[in-house]
Amino acid sequence: MGQSAALYCRVSTADQTCARQERDLRAFAKKAGYKVIGVWKETASGANDERAERKKVLALAQARNIDVILVTELTRWGRSMLDLFHTLQDLQAWGVSLIAQTGLQFDLGSAQGKLIASLMAALAEFERDLLRERVRSGICGCSQARCGVRPAPGSAHQGGPLRAHSA
């Protein structure tokens, strides 16, 4: 076996599981010849950089007990551009690579690697911000329309209470 790898899986909500990510990462690690030393799983927002399992993986990296961290995609590691860039810099200083299942290796030692890491981090944060806007818009729209209650036909709703109508 080759380099030692930590598999990191993250989902955002409790109704999701890490099963698919773990299965895919184990297959990727086997195919690439990595020795899997453990799987770290957590349920947390990618915008939150204070995640216990991720901190454990970072501690292993800092102690140089692993060579690579495998994730299914960069957004599983984090969604904050600054956090992603800072952790990638730390990992580079420790000689540890972060590799997405797609095969993208975020190597900050080259101009191309810095560009790709910066773009991917910016896209991850952009995606998180879009999701947040959609959720807020949906909540706002739901509260304004009383979650699907429509004004009666022919009524001129002017901000008063909405009424359900029968069809």
Helices and strands as residue ranges (DSSP letters): E 4-11, H 19-32, E 35-43, H 52-62, E 68-71, H 74-77, H 81-94, E 97-100, H 111-144
